[in-house]
Amino acid sequence: MRSNISRLVFLIWLTAWVGGCTSTVTQQKPSDSLATAAKPAEIDGPPLFVPADLSLIPDAVPQTEVLCRGCTRPYKIAGIRYVPKASSSGYREQGNASWYGTAFHGKPTASGEPYDMFAMTAAHKTLPLPSYVRVRHLQNGREVTVKVNDRGPFHTGRIIDLSYAAAVKLGIDKAGSAAVEVEALSTTSAVASNSPPGLSQQKLAGAYYQAGAYADQQNAENVKSKLLAVGVEPVVIIKVEVSGRTLHRVRVGPVSTEVEMLTLAQLRDMGIPGTKVVIR
């Protein structure tokens, strides 16, 4: 009899212990911090749990920011050469969007900012960093506005890589990718860092940039081709007579206030002599 009672007591204790462990696991709710949700992972994917308020994260708001100078140079990935655009103005493209998550959370982006999978950001192969774009899901009609601060995606057919939060709001987090339309927001106004002293943004509004003046037209054409190859545009060649000499002036413009400082910085980075501002 005493043996049966002992067994009964043991079984009651064991049941209570197991029940206690189960309730402890159940109590881990999505209200935990986002940092806990995004523990580092070897394989990219969603967080350990999805915070309940992701849909409440506001879209990015276009604003004036310093452009990433080091992000303007052409680069190669897997043997493919990419030439960053001097401006996002007028950009609109349709293609597939994907997203990236835990494997990159907290790591530096191409612009130097740490990647935050719970922020409204994205990666693009050639848009200026930063840029702001509107992404529209072509099937469900949802739209999000994101800040482009990273490079990618480097997969055929994909035009933009969204943060996990943006993917959730757009409704592509489960499928992994979807057909979208990406449109640059023209309200963005950004200027490059390390602007040349004495040149104000207001003074340069509507300016042209002279990349050189050449007696030989072919030399002028060569400089024009060089500029276009690295994404500096539009470029025109103007034929003028100066003191009885024929010169071919290579000018970039008209350049909007959105990209004028970046354009001038690009010319100087290319080592083009005689660069100066021409006001019209």
C-alpha positions in Angstrom: 0.0 0.0 0.0 2.8 2.4 1.0 4.5 1.6 -2.3 1.4 2.5 -4.3 1.0 5.8 -2.4 4.7 6.6 -3.1 4.2 6.0 -6.8 1.1 8.2 -6.9 2.9 11.0 -5.2 5.8 10.7 -7.6 3.4 10.8 -10.6 1.6 13.9 -9.3 5.0 15.6 -8.8 6.2 14.7 -12.3 3.0 15.9 -13.9 3.2 19.3 -12.1 6.9 19.6 -13.1 6.3 18.9 -16.8 3.3 21.3 -16.8 5.5 24.0 -15.2 8.1 23.6 -18.0 5.4 23.8 -20.7 3.9 27.0 -19.3 7.3 28.6 -19.2 7.8 28.0 -22.9 4.3 29.2 -23.8 4.9 32.5 -22.0 7.5 33.7 -24.5 5.4 36.2 -26.4 6.1 38.5 -29.4 6.3 41.4 -26.9 10.0 40.5 -26.4 12.6 43.0 -27.7 13.4 43.2 -31.4 17.1 42.5 -30.5 16.1 39.2 -29.0 14.0 38.4 -32.1 16.9 38.9 -34.4 19.6 36.6 -33.0 22.5 36.1 -35.5 22.0 33.2 -37.9 24.2 31.3 -40.3 21.4 31.0 -42.8 19.3 34.1 -43.7 15.7 34.1 -42.8 13.0 35.6 -40.5 13.5 36.3 -36.8 12.9 33.7 -34.1 9.5 35.2 -33.6 7.6 37.9 -35.5 6.9 41.0 -33.4 3.2 41.7 -33.4 3.5 45.4 -34.2 5.6 45.1 -37.4 2.6 46.4 -39.5 2.7 49.6 -37.4 6.2 50.5 -38.3 6.0 53.8 -40.3 7.3 54.1 -43.8 10.5 55.9 -44.4 10.2 59.6 -44.9 12.3 61.2 -47.7 14.6 63.9 -46.3 17.8 65.7 -47.1 20.8 63.6 -46.3 24.5 63.4 -47.1 25.2 61.2 -50.0 27.7 58.4 -49.6 30.8 59.5 -51.5 32.4 56.1 -51.6 29.2 54.6 -53.1 29.5 56.4 -56.3 32.3 54.4 -57.9 31.7 51.5 -60.3 32.1 48.1 -58.7 32.2 44.4 -59.7 30.3 41.5 -58.2 30.8 38.0 -59.6 32.4 39.5 -62.7 29.5 41.9 -63.4 30.3 45.6 -63.5 27.8 48.0 -61.9 27.8 51.7 -62.4 26.0 53.7 -59.7 23.6 56.4 -60.9 24.4 60.0 -60.3 20.7 60.7 -59.6 17.6 58.7 -58.8 15.4 61.3 -60.6 13.0 59.7 -63.1 13.9 56.1 -62.0 11.0 53.6 -62.4 11.4 49.9 -63.0 9.4 46.7 -62.7 10.9 43.4 -61.6 11.1 41.0 -58.7 11.7 42.1 -55.1 13.2 39.8 -52.4 14.2 40.4 -48.8 17.0 39.7 -46.4 16.9 39.2 -42.6 18.7 37.7 -39.7 22.0 36.8 -41.4 22.7 40.4 -42.0 21.0 42.1 -39.0 23.4 44.5 -37.3 26.1 44.2 -40.0 27.3 47.3 -42.0 25.5 48.1 -45.2 27.2 49.5 -48.3 26.5 53.0 -47.0 28.1 52.2 -43.6 24.8 52.2 -41.7 24.1 49.0 -39.7 21.4 46.9 -41.3 18.2 46.8 -39.2 15.8 44.2 -40.4 13.0 46.0 -38.5 13.6 49.4 -40.3 12.0 50.4 -43.6 15.1 50.1 -45.8 16.2 48.4 -49.0 19.2 47.5 -51.2 19.6 48.4 -54.8 22.4 47.8 -57.3 22.9 51.3 -58.7 20.7 53.9 -57.1 22.5 56.7 -55.1 22.9 55.9 -51.4 20.8 57.1 -49.8 17.7 57.3 -52.0 14.0 56.9 -51.3 11.7 54.8 -53.4 8.1 53.7 -53.4 7.7 49.9 -53.9 4.3 48.7 -55.1 3.3 45.0 -55.1 1.8 44.4 -58.5 -0.6 41.7 -57.3 -2.0 42.9 -54.0 -1.6 46.6 -54.6 0.2 47.3 -51.3 2.8 50.1 -51.2 5.7 50.9 -49.0 8.3 53.7 -48.9 11.8 52.7 -48.1 15.2 54.2 -47.8 17.8 52.6 -50.1 21.0 52.4 -48.1 22.6 49.1 -49.3 23.8 47.4 -52.5 22.1 44.3 -53.9 20.4 42.0 -54.7 22.9 40.2 -57.0 20.5 37.6 -58.3 19.2 37.5 -61.9 15.7 39.1 -62.3 15.7 40.8 -58.9 15.7 44.6 -58.8 15.4 45.4 -55.1 16.1 43.6 -51.7 13.8 44.8 -48.9 14.3 44.7 -45.2 12.2 42.1 -43.3 9.8 44.7 -42.0 9.2 46.2 -45.5 8.6 42.6 -46.8 6.0 41.9 -44.1 4.2 45.2 -44.8 4.3 44.5 -48.6 3.1 40.9 -48.1 6.1 39.0 -49.6 7.7 37.7 -46.4 6.2 34.2 -46.8 6.6 33.8 -50.6 10.2 35.3 -50.5 9.8 37.3 -53.6 7.1 39.0 -55.7 6.7 41.2 -58.8 6.9 44.9 -57.9 7.2 48.4 -59.4 10.0 50.6 -57.9 9.7 54.3 -58.3 12.2 56.9 -57.1 10.7 59.7 -55.1 11.6 63.1 -56.6 11.0 64.9 -53.3 14.4 63.7 -52.0 17.1 66.3 -51.9 20.6 65.1 -51.0 24.0 66.7 -51.3 27.4 65.1 -51.3 29.8 65.4 -48.3 33.1 67.3 -48.7 31.6 69.9 -51.0 34.1 72.4 -52.5 34.4 75.5 -50.3 32.7 78.7 -51.5 30.1 76.9 -53.6 26.6 77.2 -52.2 23.7 75.0 -53.3 21.6 78.0 -54.0 24.3 79.6 -56.2 24.7 76.5 -58.3 21.0 75.9 -59.0 20.6 75.1 -62.7 24.3 75.0 -63.2 26.4 73.3 -65.8 29.8 71.7 -65.1 32.6 72.1 -67.5 34.8 69.0 -67.7 37.3 70.6 -70.2 37.8 72.5 -73.4 39.6 70.9 -76.3 40.8 72.1 -79.7 40.5 68.5 -81.0 36.9 67.4 -81.2 37.9 63.7 -80.8 39.5 64.5 -77.4 36.2 66.1 -76.3 34.3 63.0 -77.5 36.6 60.7 -75.5 36.0 62.7 -72.3 32.2 62.6 -73.0 32.3 58.8 -73.4 34.4 58.5 -70.2 31.8 60.5 -68.2 28.8 58.5 -69.6 30.5 55.2 -68.8 30.5 56.0 -65.0 27.0 57.4 -65.0 27.6 61.1 -65.2 25.0 62.6 -67.5 23.7 64.4 -69.4 26.8 65.4 -71.3 27.0 67.9 -74.2 29.8 69.2 -76.4 29.5 72.9 -77.3 31.6 74.3 -80.2 32.8 77.9 -79.6 35.2 80.4 -81.1 37.6 82.0 -78.6 40.3 84.5 -79.8 40.3 83.0 -83.2 40.5 79.4 -81.9 37.9 76.7 -82.2 37.2 74.9 -78.8 35.0 72.1 -78.0 33.7 72.5 -74.4 32.5 69.4 -72.6 29.7 70.2 -70.2 27.6 68.2 -67.8 24.1 69.5 -67.3 21.8 71.1 -66.7 22.3 69.5 -63.3 19.5 69.7 -60.7 20.1 70.8 -57.2 19.5 67.2 -56.1 22.8 66.0 -57.6 25.0 69.0 -58.3 27.5 68.5 -55.5 27.7 64.8 -56.2 28.4 65.5 -59.9 31.2 67.9 -59.1 32.7 65.4 -56.6 32.5 62.6 -59.3 34.4 64.7 -61.8 37.1 65.5 -59.3 37.4 61.9 -58.3 37.9 61.0 -62.0 40.9 63.4 -62.1 39.4 65.5 -64.9 41.4 68.7 -65.1 40.0 72.2 -65.5 36.6 71.4 -63.9 34.7 74.5 -63.1 31.2 75.7 -62.6 29.4 77.5 -65.5 26.4 79.5 -64.5 23.7 80.2 -67.1 
